[in-house]
């Protein structure tokens, strides 16, 4: 569900572990720093809830496996 179809105040990533968010931020900033704007901006990151391994997503919000969650890029920039 994208932000246009979400109820006001609804969290698109329920029960997000702060360690997972930090791992997603690390993945994103590593990508951004190593490519210095030469590649497209991702829309978010798919994270494995057990291993904290992630994959940048560029096209559209993906279908997720039960152990995965999608973290939109706006959460990477959000404080807290």
C-alpha contacts under 8 A as a table, 3 or more apart, distances in Angstrom:
res1	aa1	res2	aa2	distance
1	X	5	X	6.18
1	X	6	X	6.62
1	X	12	X	7.80
2	X	5	X	5.64
2	X	6	X	6.44
3	X	6	X	5.12
3	X	12	X	7.91
6	X	10	X	6.34
6	X	12	X	7.76
7	X	10	X	5.39
11	X	14	X	5.71
13	X	16	X	5.91
13	X	69	X	7.35
13	X	70	X	7.04
13	X	71	X	6.46
16	X	20	X	7.02
16	X	21	X	7.03
17	X	20	X	5.18
17	X	21	X	6.46
18	X	21	X	5.02
18	X	22	X	6.20
19	X	22	X	5.04
19	X	23	X	6.16
20	X	23	X	4.98
20	X	24	X	6.15
20	X	47	X	7.46
20	X	49	X	7.31
20	X	52	X	5.92
21	X	24	X	5.03
21	X	25	X	6.15
21	X	71	X	7.76
21	X	75	X	7.93
21	X	76	X	7.22
22	X	25	X	4.97
22	X	26	X	6.14
23	X	26	X	5.02
23	X	27	X	6.26
23	X	52	X	6.42
23	X	53	X	7.72
23	X	54	X	7.95
24	X	27	X	5.10
24	X	28	X	6.17
24	X	45	X	6.63
24	X	47	X	7.10
24	X	52	X	7.88
24	X	54	X	6.61
24	X	71	X	7.64
24	X	76	X	7.14
25	X	28	X	5.08
25	X	29	X	6.00
25	X	76	X	5.47
26	X	29	X	5.29
26	X	30	X	5.96
27	X	30	X	5.23
27	X	31	X	6.26
27	X	54	X	7.07
28	X	31	X	5.15
28	X	32	X	6.12
28	X	45	X	7.86
28	X	56	X	7.42
28	X	76	X	7.80
29	X	32	X	4.92
29	X	33	X	5.87
30	X	33	X	5.26
30	X	34	X	6.05
31	X	34	X	5.34
31	X	35	X	6.13
32	X	35	X	5.42
32	X	36	X	5.76
32	X	37	X	6.81
33	X	36	X	5.40
35	X	38	X	5.63
35	X	39	X	6.49
36	X	39	X	7.80
37	X	40	X	7.28
40	X	58	X	7.42
41	X	58	X	6.85
42	X	45	X	7.64
42	X	56	X	6.13
42	X	57	X	5.41
42	X	58	X	4.30
42	X	59	X	7.60
42	X	73	X	7.17
43	X	56	X	7.80
43	X	57	X	5.87
43	X	58	X	5.37
43	X	59	X	7.05
43	X	60	X	7.23
43	X	61	X	7.73
43	X	72	X	6.08
43	X	73	X	5.45
44	X	56	X	6.07
44	X	57	X	5.41
44	X	58	X	7.21
44	X	61	X	7.89
44	X	70	X	6.82
44	X	71	X	5.44
44	X	72	X	4.13
44	X	73	X	4.40
44	X	74	X	7.93
45	X	54	X	6.23
45	X	55	X	5.46
45	X	56	X	4.49
45	X	57	X	5.51
45	X	70	X	5.73
45	X	71	X	5.21
45	X	72	X	6.48
45	X	73	X	7.21
46	X	54	X	5.40
46	X	55	X	5.28
46	X	56	X	6.51
46	X	57	X	6.96
46	X	64	X	7.96
46	X	68	X	6.49
46	X	69	X	5.62
46	X	70	X	4.47
46	X	71	X	6.25
47	X	52	X	5.86
47	X	53	X	5.74
47	X	54	X	4.28
47	X	55	X	6.65
47	X	68	X	5.44
47	X	69	X	5.38
47	X	70	X	6.32
47	X	71	X	7.37
48	X	51	X	5.62
48	X	52	X	5.08
48	X	53	X	5.49
48	X	54	X	6.28
48	X	67	X	5.80
48	X	68	X	4.51
48	X	69	X	6.66
49	X	52	X	5.69
49	X	67	X	5.51
49	X	68	X	5.60
49	X	69	X	6.94
50	X	67	X	7.10
57	X	60	X	7.16
57	X	61	X	7.42
57	X	62	X	7.81
61	X	70	X	7.56
62	X	70	X	7.81
64	X	67	X	7.88
64	X	68	X	5.77
64	X	69	X	6.65
64	X	70	X	7.61
65	X	68	X	5.34
65	X	69	X	8.00
71	X	75	X	6.48
71	X	76	X	7.64
72	X	75	X	5.61
72	X	76	X	7.16
73	X	76	X	5.10
73	X	77	X	6.79
74	X	77	X	5.38
74	X	78	X	6.20
75	X	78	X	4.93
